[in-house]
Amino acid sequence: MTSAQTTHAHAHACELASATFGVVSRGQLRQLGITRHQIRTHVVAGRFRVLGTQAVHVLAAGWWGERSPIVAAVLNAGNSAWADGGSALMLAGLRGWRHGRAVIVQRRPSSAWWRNDEWRGPRR
């Protein structure tokens, strides 16, 4: 990537992160053309900060108090995760209320399984 392409990709990352409380996933950055090596370069340069295994804080997009950590927690929990309860309300814009910790819900795969069209019950 040329420096102009890097600057363009970083601008898109800032735009995307502004819409998601300053935090984006590695997958979203990959879709913008930013590789894991370039993420590391942005971290060393002080433009990005890694928050766990999947979440990346784009520093130019700002930090949104209690909202940014909730988004980071959801991204790190995986594709089937979402914010629930008070955490979801905070992301939706609830003000004047504080809660102790983020509530993240993740759908678990079914514990029941089938074999040759025969019900086997829960796996143990």
C-alpha positions in Angstrom: 0.0 0.0 0.0 1.3 3.5 -0.8 1.3 6.2 1.8 -1.7 7.8 0.0 -3.6 4.5 0.1 -2.7 4.1 3.8 -4.0 7.6 4.6 -7.2 6.9 2.6 -7.7 3.6 4.5 -7.0 5.3 7.8 -9.6 8.0 7.0 -12.2 5.3 6.2 -11.3 3.6 9.5 -11.8 6.9 11.4 -15.2 7.4 9.7 -16.3 3.8 10.5 -15.1 4.1 14.1 -16.9 7.4 14.6 -20.2 5.5 13.9 -19.3 2.7 16.3 -18.1 4.7 19.4 -14.5 4.7 18.3 -14.1 0.9 18.2 -14.0 -1.3 15.1 -13.2 -5.0 14.6 -10.2 -6.4 12.9 -12.6 -7.9 10.2 -14.0 -4.4 9.5 -10.5 -3.0 9.1 -9.6 -6.0 6.8 -12.6 -5.0 4.6 -11.1 -1.5 4.3 -7.9 -3.1 3.1 -5.9 -2.7 6.3 -3.9 -5.9 7.1 -2.9 -7.1 10.5 0.6 -5.9 9.8 -0.7 -2.4 9.0 -2.8 -2.5 12.2 0.4 -3.2 14.2 2.1 -0.2 12.3 -0.8 2.0 13.3 -0.5 0.9 16.9 3.2 1.7 17.0 2.5 5.1 15.4 -0.1 5.8 18.1 -3.1 5.9 15.8 -4.8 2.6 16.9 -5.0 0.8 20.2 -5.7 -2.9 20.4 -8.5 -3.9 22.8 -8.5 -7.7 23.1 -8.3 -10.1 20.3 -10.8 -8.5 17.8 -11.5 -4.9 18.9 -9.4 -2.0 17.8 -9.8 1.6 19.1 -9.2 4.2 16.4 -7.8 7.0 18.5 -8.8 9.8 16.1 -12.4 8.7 16.4 -12.4 9.5 20.2 -13.4 7.5 23.2 -17.1 7.5 24.2 -16.9 7.0 27.9 -18.8 3.8 28.9 -20.0 3.1 25.3 -16.6 2.2 23.8 -15.8 -0.6 26.2 -19.2 -2.1 25.6 -18.6 -2.2 21.8 -15.2 -3.6 22.4 -16.6 -6.4 24.7 -19.2 -7.3 22.0 -16.6 -7.5 19.3 -14.3 -9.6 21.4 -17.1 -12.0 22.3 -17.7 -13.0 18.7 -20.2 -12.8 15.8 -23.2 -14.1 17.8 -22.7 -11.6 20.7 -24.7 -8.5 21.4 -25.2 -6.0 24.3 -28.1 -6.6 26.5 -30.0 -4.9 29.3 -28.5 -1.7 30.6 -25.6 -2.0 28.2 -27.9 -2.0 25.2 -29.8 1.0 26.6 -26.5 2.9 27.0 -25.5 2.2 23.4 -28.9 3.4 22.3 -28.4 6.7 24.1 -29.7 6.4 27.7 -28.2 9.2 29.8 -28.0 9.9 33.5 -27.7 6.3 34.5 -24.6 4.2 35.3 -24.3 0.5 35.7 -21.5 -1.6 37.1 -20.5 -3.8 34.2 -21.3 -4.5 30.6 -23.9 -7.2 29.9 -22.9 -9.1 26.8 -25.0 -12.1 25.6 -23.7 -14.7 23.2 -25.8 -17.3 21.5 -24.5 -20.8 22.3 -24.6 -23.5 19.7 -27.3 -26.1 20.3 -26.2 -28.8 22.7 -28.5 -31.3 21.1 -27.3 -33.2 18.0 -28.6 -35.5 15.4 -27.0 -38.6 13.8 -28.4 -40.3 10.8 -31.7 -38.5 11.5 -31.9 -40.0 14.9 -32.2 -37.7 18.0 -29.3 -38.3 20.4 -30.1 -35.7 23.0 -27.7 -33.3 24.6 -24.0 -33.9 24.2 -22.0 -34.6 27.3 
